[in-house]
């Protein structure tokens, strides 16, 4: 089984801000249980790991979520995860950023894996809409592009994460995508436009992007992946692309970014 990984921001590129990283948080002994039971066990393990580092759920900055089975219309396990996470996150003033995908084909067993970044440093308050508070009902109608059934009705999905999180001079942008259609290159350009807009709102530019990570479905050709890479590398910084079974909303590309402010904040 493969899981999304936390990207290690190093002290050579920032003041490390006492960042800690926990990868591949799973509970294999609960593999036969249903999704809510596995969720509870994984979150219990996460809290224990954070506690061992003198932290709590309030110190989470970024979460990479691997939903091991995202089959079916409207991503039932993803919707369940979002609802359960929102309840668990009640009281967190600034929710972490988040990315979710199904990485490899599901053959039974573990349904959820988490990889997280956390820090005791305080998360900054940002302009309206860029951060969210846990436990509040935040939902939006989405139309998922289904390969087998394009007539799927829009569904209401809770989004219990912050689009942008800042700690010290480091900024994390949650998984950002555009599922309105078009080729991979077009979706990438539209997604980067959204990212540039969010960066502008927090006083950053694409020149301050340290790392960009693209999630793309296995169905994309090498030529399409090269087109995505070419567009993203215009931002500078390092670039990484990971093929997955399914992205959120079946987008052809989902981008996450980490930025380092060029000026002290």
C-alpha positions as CSV (number, residue, x, y, z in Angstrom):
1,X,0.0,0.0,0.0
2,X,1.3,3.5,-0.9
3,X,0.3,6.8,0.9
4,X,0.7,10.5,0.2
5,X,3.7,11.9,2.0
6,X,4.4,15.1,3.9
7,X,7.0,17.2,2.1
8,X,9.9,18.0,4.5
9,X,10.5,21.7,4.5
10,X,14.1,22.0,5.6
11,X,15.9,24.6,7.7
12,X,18.1,25.4,4.7
13,X,15.1,26.9,3.0
14,X,13.4,28.5,6.1
15,X,13.5,28.9,9.8
16,X,12.3,25.3,10.4
17,X,9.6,26.6,12.8
18,X,10.1,23.4,14.8
19,X,8.3,21.4,12.2
20,X,7.6,17.7,12.7
21,X,6.5,15.2,10.1
22,X,4.6,12.0,10.6
23,X,4.1,9.8,7.5
24,X,2.0,6.7,6.8
25,X,-0.2,6.8,9.9
26,X,-2.4,3.7,9.6
27,X,-3.9,1.1,11.8
28,X,-3.5,-2.3,9.9
29,X,-5.0,-4.2,12.8
30,X,-8.3,-2.5,12.1
31,X,-8.2,-3.3,8.4
32,X,-11.4,-5.5,8.6
33,X,-13.4,-2.7,10.2
34,X,-15.7,-0.2,8.4
35,X,-14.5,3.3,7.5
36,X,-15.7,5.2,10.6
37,X,-14.0,2.6,12.9
38,X,-10.7,2.9,11.0
39,X,-11.0,6.7,11.0
40,X,-11.4,6.7,14.8
41,X,-8.3,4.4,15.2
42,X,-6.1,6.4,12.8
43,X,-7.0,9.7,14.6
44,X,-6.4,8.1,18.0
45,X,-2.9,7.1,16.7
46,X,-2.3,10.6,15.3
47,X,-3.2,12.2,18.6
48,X,-0.8,9.9,20.4
49,X,2.0,10.8,18.0
50,X,1.3,14.5,18.4
51,X,1.2,14.1,22.1
52,X,4.6,12.4,22.1
53,X,6.0,15.5,20.5
54,X,4.3,17.8,23.0
55,X,1.6,18.8,20.5
56,X,-2.1,18.4,19.8
57,X,-4.5,18.5,16.9
58,X,-4.4,22.4,17.2
59,X,-0.8,22.3,15.9
60,X,-1.5,20.6,12.6
61,X,-0.5,22.6,9.6
62,X,-0.9,20.3,6.6
63,X,-2.5,16.8,6.1
64,X,-2.0,14.4,3.2
65,X,-5.0,12.1,3.2
66,X,-4.9,8.8,1.3
67,X,-8.5,7.4,0.9
68,X,-7.6,3.9,-0.2
69,X,-11.0,3.2,-1.9
70,X,-12.5,6.2,-3.7
71,X,-14.7,4.1,-6.0
72,X,-18.3,4.8,-6.7
73,X,-20.2,8.0,-7.6
74,X,-19.6,11.1,-5.4
75,X,-16.6,9.5,-3.5
76,X,-18.6,8.1,-0.5
77,X,-15.5,7.4,1.7
78,X,-14.2,10.9,1.0
79,X,-17.5,12.5,2.0
80,X,-17.5,10.4,5.2
81,X,-13.9,11.4,6.0
82,X,-14.7,15.1,5.6
83,X,-17.7,14.9,7.9
84,X,-15.9,12.8,10.5
85,X,-12.8,15.1,10.3
86,X,-14.9,18.2,10.7
87,X,-16.4,16.8,13.9
88,X,-13.0,15.7,15.2
89,X,-11.5,19.1,14.4
90,X,-14.1,21.0,16.4
91,X,-12.4,23.8,18.4
92,X,-9.4,24.1,16.0
93,X,-9.2,27.8,15.3
94,X,-7.2,27.5,12.0
95,X,-7.7,24.1,10.3
96,X,-4.7,22.7,8.4
97,X,-4.4,22.6,4.7
98,X,-5.2,19.2,3.1
99,X,-4.8,17.1,0.0
100,X,-6.6,13.8,-0.7
101,X,-6.4,11.1,-3.3
102,X,-6.6,7.3,-3.9
103,X,-3.0,6.4,-4.7
104,X,-3.1,2.8,-5.8
105,X,-5.7,0.2,-6.7
106,X,-7.7,-1.0,-3.7
107,X,-7.5,-4.8,-3.0
108,X,-9.1,-4.7,0.5
109,X,-7.8,-3.9,4.0
110,X,-6.7,-0.5,5.2
111,X,-9.1,2.3,4.1
112,X,-7.3,5.4,5.4
113,X,-3.7,6.7,5.8
114,X,-2.5,10.1,6.9
115,X,0.8,12.0,6.6
116,X,1.0,15.3,8.5
117,X,3.1,18.3,9.2
118,X,2.8,20.1,12.6
119,X,4.4,22.8,14.6
120,X,4.0,24.5,18.0
121,X,4.4,27.9,16.2
122,X,1.2,29.8,15.9
123,X,-0.7,29.8,12.6
124,X,-1.5,33.2,11.2
125,X,-5.0,34.7,10.7
126,X,-5.5,35.3,7.0
127,X,-8.0,37.2,4.9
128,X,-11.6,35.9,4.9
129,X,-12.1,32.6,3.2
130,X,-8.5,31.5,3.3
131,X,-8.7,29.8,6.7
132,X,-11.5,27.9,8.3
133,X,-12.4,26.8,11.8
134,X,-13.1,23.2,12.8
135,X,-16.6,22.0,13.6
136,X,-18.4,24.6,11.5
137,X,-20.7,23.6,8.7
138,X,-18.8,24.5,5.5
139,X,-20.3,23.0,2.4
140,X,-20.5,23.6,-1.3
141,X,-22.1,22.0,-4.3
142,X,-19.7,20.1,-6.5
143,X,-20.3,18.3,-9.8
144,X,-18.0,15.3,-10.0
145,X,-16.9,14.2,-13.4
146,X,-17.7,10.5,-13.6
147,X,-16.1,8.4,-16.3
148,X,-19.0,5.9,-16.2
149,X,-21.9,8.3,-15.5
150,X,-21.7,12.0,-16.4
151,X,-25.3,12.5,-15.3
152,X,-24.4,12.4,-11.5
153,X,-26.2,15.2,-9.7
154,X,-24.2,17.8,-7.8
155,X,-23.6,16.8,-4.2
156,X,-23.0,18.8,-1.0
157,X,-19.5,18.2,0.4
158,X,-18.1,19.6,3.6
159,X,-14.6,21.1,3.3
160,X,-13.0,20.9,6.7
161,X,-9.6,22.4,5.9
162,X,-8.0,25.8,5.2
163,X,-7.1,26.7,1.6
164,X,-4.0,28.6,2.9
165,X,-2.0,28.2,6.2
166,X,0.9,30.4,7.2
167,X,3.4,29.6,10.0
168,X,6.3,32.0,10.3
169,X,7.7,32.6,6.8
170,X,6.3,29.4,5.4
171,X,2.9,29.1,3.6
172,X,1.1,25.9,2.6
173,X,-1.6,25.9,0.0
174,X,-4.1,23.0,0.1
175,X,-4.8,20.8,-2.9
176,X,-6.2,23.1,-5.6
177,X,-7.9,21.9,-8.8
178,X,-10.2,22.9,-11.6
179,X,-12.7,20.3,-12.6
180,X,-14.5,22.3,-15.2
181,X,-13.1,20.2,-18.1
182,X,-10.5,20.8,-20.8
183,X,-7.2,19.2,-21.4
184,X,-4.6,18.7,-18.6
185,X,-2.6,21.8,-19.6
186,X,-5.7,24.0,-19.5
187,X,-6.7,22.7,-16.1
188,X,-3.2,23.3,-14.8
189,X,-3.1,26.9,-16.0
190,X,-6.6,27.5,-14.5
191,X,-5.5,26.0,-11.2
192,X,-2.3,28.1,-11.1
193,X,-4.4,31.2,-11.7
194,X,-6.4,30.3,-8.6
195,X,-3.1,29.7,-6.7
196,X,-1.7,33.1,-7.8
197,X,-4.9,34.8,-6.6
198,X,-4.6,33.2,-3.1
199,X,-0.9,34.1,-2.9
200,X,-1.6,37.7,-3.8
201,X,-4.1,37.9,-1.0
202,X,-1.4,36.9,1.5
203,X,1.2,39.2,0.0
204,X,3.2,36.5,-1.9
205,X,4.0,35.9,-5.6
206,X,4.6,32.7,-7.6
207,X,8.4,33.6,-7.4
208,X,8.2,32.6,-3.7
209,X,7.0,29.1,-4.4
210,X,9.5,26.6,-3.0
211,X,7.8,23.4,-4.0
212,X,4.9,22.3,-6.2
213,X,3.4,18.8,-6.1
214,X,1.0,17.6,-8.8
215,X,-1.3,14.7,-8.4
216,X,-2.5,13.3,-11.7
217,X,-4.6,10.2,-12.7
218,X,-2.8,7.2,-14.1
219,X,-4.8,7.7,-17.3
220,X,-2.8,10.7,-18.3
221,X,-0.2,10.2,-21.1
222,X,3.5,11.1,-20.7
223,X,2.9,14.0,-23.0
224,X,0.2,15.4,-20.8
225,X,2.4,15.0,-17.7
226,X,5.2,16.9,-19.5
227,X,2.8,19.7,-20.3
228,X,1.8,20.0,-16.7
229,X,5.4,20.0,-15.6
230,X,6.3,22.7,-18.1
231,X,3.5,25.0,-16.9
232,X,4.3,24.4,-13.2
233,X,8.0,25.0,-13.5
234,X,7.3,28.5,-14.6
235,X,6.7,29.2,-10.9
236,X,10.2,28.2,-10.0
237,X,11.2,26.0,-7.1
238,X,11.2,22.2,-7.2
239,X,8.5,20.2,-8.9
240,X,7.1,16.7,-8.2
241,X,4.4,14.7,-9.9
242,X,2.7,11.6,-8.6
243,X,0.4,9.4,-10.5
244,X,-2.7,8.2,-8.6
245,X,-5.7,6.1,-9.2
246,X,-8.1,9.0,-8.5
247,X,-7.9,12.6,-7.7
248,X,-10.6,14.7,-6.0
249,X,-13.4,15.6,-8.4
250,X,-11.6,13.4,-11.0
251,X,-9.5,16.4,-12.0
252,X,-6.6,15.9,-14.4
253,X,-4.3,17.7,-12.0
254,X,-4.4,18.7,-8.3
255,X,-1.7,21.0,-7.1
256,X,-0.3,21.8,-3.7
257,X,2.4,24.4,-3.0
258,X,4.7,25.4,-0.3
259,X,6.1,28.9,-0.3
260,X,8.9,30.7,1.5
261,X,8.4,34.5,2.0
262,X,11.4,36.4,0.6
263,X,10.9,39.1,3.2
264,X,10.6,38.5,7.0
265,X,7.0,38.4,8.3
